[in-house]
Amino acid sequence: MDGRNDQSDLESPEFLRMSLAAAMTLGFKPGVFYRNARLYCINLLLTYRNGCAARCAYCGLSRNRPGIYQGKSFIRVAWPTYALDEIIQRIGERREKVKRICISMITNKRSIHDTNEVCARLRSSFDIPVSLLISPTILGYKDLLDFRHAGADKIGVAIDLATEGLFDKYRGRGVQGPHRWNTYWRTLKDALDVFGKGNAGAHFMVGMGETEKEMCEAIQRVRDMGGSTHLFSFFPEAGSVMADCMPPPLDQYRRIQLARYLIDNGISRGDRFGYDERGRIANFGLPRDDLNRIIDSGQPFRTSGCEGYDGEVACNRPFANSRPGPEMRNYPFPPNRADIQRIRRQMEGKNTLLSFELERATA
Ligand code: SF4
């Protein structure tokens, strides 16, 4: 089944949506990535006629956004629908290209059963590790045990917002949505308990009105619980409540990428950083030479995501929350020398958002 056809009747567990990048990796869609980036994770999304029950203001799949669920973009790109049988066949034929599979739930009661079923089928088809991006609002502790039993080895909890106030504003009461801040953190704690330290973590999105200090506190909290953070940069999804908002300035995003890398690798701590009166990071609590060496490695600016068995990030999501080009937010490959020079300029606040603003101005 191809993404161009009407897909509104195709539902999980027999059918799944797939990121455009994953569809390219499996040969469902033609095309190559900017600078020959390669994706090593097949990102899947459960699909139902009545979609996601939540109303998160920034999300392309939100109930608040007009259109049928199957036609809605998610994290900037289209997610066409394919049969699970065909997905399994294609992964099997490209075994060496796929180092991880991720199943994203949505807030729909059916997705608990279907996550188990799809996970078990994938795990019995080949030995490729499976991550789950779970929906805390509809889950209990026993569901996490079932997920582990079905063969998943890593759990992601998309807390997304750095503070309780922002979470409530954009995912909870502020949008008449069902999600609650404490439920998300409790589920992360439970997931670390069931899957083990290092095997569960949070997603956070930069640019939702939080200060850099608040974001560092959230990342440090996850790290102190035994988890790690995958970072996203806010991107305005067309037709969503936040369609007219801007992504965060690049210097802010680069500082938070560096902070996350230092925190998650135990090199520094959010409470050792210095902050200015606006909550911006003024220093990272490290000697300048050490910091320069880390910046020059380029590692902090690569996509943070789940690894394959080889210990390398498999879920590198090429250009998932920014357009392909020199102002990419997450590098899906190691930045080269020219990239690092550009990153340094971006960290100083030069050239930030130029291309986005120009595109908007000429649209
Ligand atoms: S629960 Fe997830 S998929 Fe549903 S609207 Fe919120 S962010 Fe989007």
Residues whose N, C-alpha, C, O or C-beta is under 5 A from the ligand:
A	BS01	SF4	C52 A54 R55 C56 C59 L61 S62 I106 T107
